[in-house]
Amino acid sequence: MGLFDKIKQFVSDDNKNSIEIIAPLSGEIVKIEDVPDVVFAEKIVGDGVAIKPSGNKIVAPLNGKIGKIFETNHAFAIESDEGIELFVHFGIDTVELKGEGFTRVAEEGQQVKIGDTIIEIDLPLLESKAKSVLTPVVISNMETVVELTKLTGSVEAGKTPIMRVKK
């Protein structure tokens, strides 16, 4: 096996074990540590990133199955086909809005593909009423993750990667 074969094998093996988590909403990636809630900032529920939203819908960040969608539609859990458990929580203290500003599109137990709409949001309303609209996207089963790469910059819902995970 020549040098190029070894490099090719290394690169392809590397990519095979890497899972991309795609932006569940459009906006700007923010460090999880900057979220004004200790549960997220100190990674108590998992590690990941947050997004300062600019769109009107939250979409599936992975191919997988919707677990729990909170009654107030401000948060949901999804398990990817590869076993990554992801928790998406729109804003901080948004549970207090009792569902105002959120419209559920998907259902618990539903199989979804990257980009499928899960929840529609009224961003102007939420910006005026929520403590913060920063949206944490965290991996809740970090014990299964070998390596987590967090990306930065502007993202488009259903299109731009926000994290890469190796299991």
N, C-alpha and C positions, 0 to 999 in steps of 0.2 A: 504494500500500500504506500503510495507516494504522499508527499506533503499535502498536495491539494486535496487528495482523498480524505486525509485525516482532518483537514480544516473543514471540508464539506460535511463530514460525519459529525464533527463537533458542533457546527452551526445548526445542522438539521436536528440533531438530538436536543440541542438547546431550545429550539423553537417548538419542538414537539411537546416538551414539558411545560411550556409557558402558556398561561391562559390570560387573555386580554379581557379586562373589565371595561366596558364602554360607558360613556357618560349617560346617566339616566335623565339628565336635563341639560339644556344649553346654558352656558354661562362661563364663569371663570373659576378655575381650581384654586382652592384655598387650603392651607395646611390644617389638618384636623386639630392641631394644638391651638389654633386661633378661633375655634368655635366657642362661643360664650356659654358653655355648659360643661361642667366638670366631668359628667358621665362620658362625653365624647372626647373632650380635650385631653383627659388622662387615659383614654383608650380602655375604659372599664368594660364597654360592650364589644370592643374589637378595634382593629387598626384600619386606617384607610385615609380618605381625603374628604373634603367638603367642597361644595360647589355654590358659588354665589349665582343664583339663577337669573336668567333673562328670558326664559320661554314660558309657555303656558301648558306644558304637559311633562309628565314623568313617564319614562319608557323603560322597558326591560333592558338592564345593563348586561345581561347574559342570556344564553339559551338555557331554559330550565323550567322549573315549576314554582308557581307562586305559593308561598307558605301562608303566612298570616298577613291579612290586610287589616289594619286597625279599624275599629268601628267608625272612627272620626276621619278615616281616609287620609291621614297625614303621614302614614308610614306603612311600609310593608317589608316582608322578608321574602327572599327568593333563593332557591337552591339550584345551582347550575348542574348541568348534565355531568360535570366532572366532580361534583361534590363540594363546590365552594358555597358557603352559606353567607349571603349578603343581606345587609340591613340598610334600607334607604329611609331616612327620617327627614321629611321636609320641615325645615325651620326649627326654632327653639320655642318651647312652651306652646306650640301650635295645637296641642291636644285641647287646650283651653278654649279654642274656637269652636269646639264641638262639631266639626265637619264643615263649617262655613268656609267657602273658598275652595273646596275640594269636591270633585266629582269622580266617583269610582267608575272605571271602564272595564277593568279585568276582574276576575273572581278568584277567590282562594281555590287552590288545587288546579288551576288552569295551567296548561303548558304554553309557554311563550317563547318567542324568538327575539333576538336583539332588535330593539327599535319598536316593538309592539307597545302601544300606549296602555299604561296601567292606571294612571290617575291624571285627570285634567285639573289645572289650577288657575285661579283668578289671581295672578301675581300682583296687580296694583292693590287689590283688596288685602291680600296677605301682607304686602309690604307696609300697609297702613295700620294693620292690627297685630301682627306678630312681633314678639320680642326681637327676633332675628329671622331672616329667610335663608341664612346659610344652611345648606342641606348636607349633613353627613352621609357618606356612603362607606360603610364599614364591613369588614369581613369578620363575622362573629365566631367562626371556627378557626382562629389563627393557629391553633395547635397542629392543624394539618398542613400549614403553609411553611415551605422551606425558605422561600425568598419572596419579598414584596418590593416591587419597584413602583414608586409613586411618580406620576407625571405632573407637569405644570402647564399653565397657559389657558387660552380660550378653548372651549369645547362645544361641540354640537351634539345634541341629544341623538342617541342611536348611531352615531358615526365615529366620534373621536374617543380613542382609548384614554382612560384616566389612571389605570393601574395595570401592572403585569404581575402575575402570580405564578410561582413555581410550587408544585405540590410534592 
